[in-house]
Amino acid sequence: MTDQTRWGIDLVQQKNKAIKYQKDLVSRAMDQVVKMDESGITDLMIEIEAEYERKYGQNVAKKYIKTVL
């Protein structure tokens, strides 16, 4: 067990909580995606791509697509 009095433990715990929160968001979103039909999923993909480009820039999105393909 990790010594809870060590310096930086609170930062590690905070980082782990943030990661868990993101994973929980994804799992809740997937619960809703399962309920959608094809057109709803397509619309969602388009909105996700637009949000990704808005947040991280078009160059990053193109770089990511090239590495995946």
RAPE-V401827 format. One record per backbone hydrogen bond with DSSP energy under -1.0 kcal/mol. NH is the residue of the N-H (numbers start at 1). CO is the residue of the C=O. E is the energy in kcal/mol with one decimal. If there is no record, write none. Layout:
BEGIN
((NH CO E) (NH CO E))
END
This chain:
BEGIN
((6 3 -1.4) (9 6 -1.3) (12 8 -1.9) (13 9 -2.6) (14 10 -2.1) (15 11 -2.2) (16 12 -2.5) (17 13 -2.2) (18 14 -2.0) (19 15 -2.2) (20 16 -2.4) (21 17 -2.4) (22 18 -2.1) (23 19 -2.2) (24 20 -2.4) (25 21 -2.2) (26 22 -2.1) (27 23 -2.3) (28 24 -2.4) (29 25 -2.3) (30 26 -2.4) (31 27 -1.6) (32 28 -1.2) (33 29 -2.1) (34 30 -2.1) (36 33 -1.4) (41 37 -2.1) (42 38 -2.3) (43 39 -2.3) (44 40 -2.1) (45 41 -2.4) (46 42 -2.0) (47 43 -2.2) (48 44 -2.5) (49 45 -2.4) (50 46 -2.1) (51 47 -2.3) (52 48 -2.5) (53 49 -2.4) (54 50 -2.2) (55 51 -2.4) (56 52 -2.9) (57 53 -1.8) (61 57 -1.6) (62 58 -2.4) (63 59 -2.3) (64 60 -2.4) (65 61 -2.3) (66 62 -2.3) (67 63 -1.8) (68 64 -1.7) (69 65 -2.3))
END
